[in-house]
């Protein structure tokens, strides 16, 4: 049985459900212009950078360019983010990992500045030993496994000594390509997506303790 010494978390949608907030902001933008945005359409954007461009899609539907200085869904995102906390059960998992001496990292297709800002706001800024982000580089974004490989190197671990926790098909593909055991914990946006490539899928972080998950793949460090 392998000894698990590291856990690499996706950030958006996994540690906290920002994805539902961002989707809702764009859905309202479409509604403002007389169109609808479905979860099926939006799902291509989840966990990566170039899967779906909602602004370009809406402009194509309208047959004209939008004034992007005034039509900015991220203004709504900021308002909708108020009160959004870590997903239920996450704090217990982080505490368990600390008790077990397991190193933690964040691996995300988003920007490092976004991650650090919200991690601090959520009170977990000092929990993670490493944060690896795509920072706008499409070539590095998931499903490319490079972010996971860099995180493993930063922690001094082999793939067999860590697990990845994801919420989307792009993230799962990246983790598996890096050789990691991957647990999927979908949110409201990704729950209907195909997550079958994950080694284990659970409905929420409250469904199993971290120790119970580690028993599936190996003994926790320490």
C-alpha positions in Angstrom: 0.0 0.0 0.0 1.5 3.4 -0.9 2.0 6.1 1.7 0.1 9.2 0.8 2.2 12.3 1.7 0.5 14.9 -0.4 -3.0 16.0 -1.5 -3.4 18.3 -4.4 -6.7 20.2 -4.6 -8.3 22.0 -7.5 -9.4 25.4 -6.3 -12.5 26.7 -8.0 -15.5 24.4 -7.7 -13.6 22.0 -5.5 -12.5 23.8 -2.3 -15.3 26.4 -2.7 -18.2 26.5 -5.2 -17.1 29.6 -7.1 -18.1 27.9 -10.4 -21.8 28.1 -9.6 -21.4 31.8 -8.9 -19.5 32.5 -12.2 -22.0 30.5 -14.2 -24.9 32.4 -12.6 -23.3 35.7 -13.5 -22.9 34.7 -17.1 -26.4 33.2 -17.2 -27.8 36.6 -16.1 -25.8 38.4 -18.8 -27.2 36.1 -21.5 -30.7 36.7 -20.0 -30.2 40.4 -20.2 -29.7 40.1 -23.9 -32.6 37.8 -24.6 -30.7 34.5 -24.8 -30.2 31.5 -22.5 -27.0 29.8 -21.3 -27.3 26.1 -20.5 -25.1 24.1 -18.1 -24.3 21.8 -21.1 -22.9 24.8 -23.0 -21.0 26.2 -20.0 -19.5 22.9 -19.0 -16.8 23.1 -21.7 -15.4 26.1 -19.9 -15.1 24.4 -16.5 -11.6 23.6 -15.3 -9.7 25.0 -18.3 -9.1 28.2 -20.2 -10.1 27.8 -23.8 -13.0 25.3 -23.7 -15.8 27.9 -24.2 -15.8 31.7 -24.7 -19.2 33.0 -23.4 -18.6 36.5 -24.6 -17.8 35.5 -28.1 -20.7 33.0 -28.1 -23.2 35.7 -27.1 -21.8 38.2 -29.6 -22.2 35.5 -32.3 -25.8 35.0 -31.3 -26.5 38.7 -31.3 -24.6 39.3 -34.5 -22.8 42.3 -33.1 -20.0 43.1 -30.7 -20.7 43.9 -27.1 -19.3 46.9 -25.3 -17.1 44.9 -22.9 -16.4 47.9 -20.8 -20.0 48.1 -19.7 -21.1 44.5 -20.2 -18.9 42.8 -17.6 -20.3 39.8 -15.8 -17.4 39.9 -13.3 -19.0 42.9 -11.6 -21.9 40.5 -10.8 -19.4 37.8 -9.7 -18.0 40.1 -7.0 -21.5 40.7 -5.7 -22.5 37.1 -5.8 -19.3 36.0 -4.1 -20.3 37.7 -0.9 -20.9 35.0 1.7 -19.6 32.1 -0.3 -17.5 29.9 2.0 -15.5 26.7 1.6 -17.7 23.7 0.6 -19.2 21.7 3.5 -16.7 19.4 5.0 -13.6 20.9 3.5 -12.4 22.4 6.8 -12.6 19.0 8.5 -10.5 17.5 5.7 -7.9 20.2 6.0 -7.7 19.6 9.7 -7.4 15.8 9.2 -4.6 16.4 6.7 -2.7 18.6 9.2 -3.2 15.9 11.9 -1.7 13.3 9.6 1.2 15.5 8.5 0.1 15.5 4.9 1.4 18.3 2.6 -1.2 20.2 0.8 -1.2 22.0 -2.6 -3.5 23.8 -4.9 -3.4 23.1 -8.7 -5.6 25.4 -10.8 -6.1 26.6 -14.3 -7.0 30.0 -12.8 -4.7 32.9 -11.9 -2.4 32.6 -8.8 -3.5 36.1 -7.7 -7.2 35.0 -7.7 -6.3 31.9 -5.7 -4.2 33.7 -3.1 -6.8 36.5 -2.6 -9.7 34.1 -2.0 -7.7 31.6 0.0 -6.8 34.5 2.4 -10.4 35.6 2.5 -11.5 32.1 3.3 -8.9 31.8 6.0 -6.8 29.1 4.4 -4.0 31.1 2.9 -1.4 29.5 5.1 -2.6 26.0 4.7 -1.1 25.1 1.4 2.6 24.4 0.9 2.4 25.1 -2.9 0.1 26.9 -5.3 0.6 26.1 -9.0 -1.6 28.0 -11.5 -1.9 28.4 -15.2 -1.9 32.3 -15.0 -3.6 32.7 -18.3 -1.3 30.3 -20.2 -3.7 28.1 -22.3 -0.9 25.6 -23.0 -0.4 25.0 -19.3 -4.1 24.8 -18.3 -5.8 21.5 -17.6 -6.3 19.0 -19.1 -2.5 19.4 -19.6 -0.9 17.5 -16.7 2.0 20.0 -16.4 0.5 21.9 -13.4 0.2 18.7 -11.4 3.7 17.6 -12.4 5.1 20.9 -11.2 3.2 20.6 -7.9 4.6 17.2 -7.3 8.1 18.4 -8.0 7.7 21.3 -5.7 6.6 19.0 -2.9 9.3 16.5 -3.6 6.8 13.7 -4.3 6.2 11.0 -6.8 2.8 10.6 -8.3 2.2 7.5 -6.2 2.7 9.4 -3.0 -0.1 11.9 -3.6 -3.8 12.1 -4.6 -5.6 14.8 -6.6 -9.1 16.1 -5.7 -11.1 17.5 -8.6 -14.6 18.4 -9.7 -14.5 18.4 -13.5 -13.6 16.2 -16.5 -10.7 18.6 -17.5 -9.2 18.4 -14.0 -9.6 14.7 -13.8 -7.9 14.2 -17.1 -5.0 16.3 -16.0 -4.6 14.5 -12.7 -4.7 11.0 -14.3 -2.3 12.0 -17.1 0.1 13.0 -14.3 -0.2 9.5 -12.8 -2.3 10.5 -9.7 -5.1 8.8 -8.0 -8.0 11.1 -8.5 -11.0 11.7 -6.3 -13.9 13.7 -7.8 -16.2 15.8 -5.6 -18.6 17.5 -8.0 -20.5 20.7 -7.3 -23.9 21.8 -8.6 -22.4 22.9 -12.0 -20.3 19.7 -12.6 -22.6 17.1 -11.0 -24.2 16.2 -14.3 -20.9 15.9 -16.2 -19.1 12.7 -17.0 -16.7 12.1 -14.1 -16.2 8.4 -14.8 -12.4 8.8 -15.4 -12.0 9.5 -11.7 -10.9 6.7 -9.4 -13.6 7.5 -6.9 -16.5 9.9 -7.0 -18.3 11.2 -3.8 -21.2 13.6 -3.5 -19.6 15.9 -1.0 -16.7 16.2 1.5 -19.2 15.2 4.2 -19.8 11.8 2.6 -16.4 10.4 3.7 -13.7 11.5 6.0 -10.2 12.0 4.6 -9.0 9.0 6.5 -11.7 6.8 4.9 -10.6 8.0 1.4 -6.9 7.4 2.2 -7.8 3.9 3.3 -8.8 3.3 -0.4 -5.4 4.3 -1.7 -2.9 3.9 1.1 -2.1 4.9 4.6 -1.8 8.6 5.5 1.7 10.0 6.3 2.6 10.0 9.9 
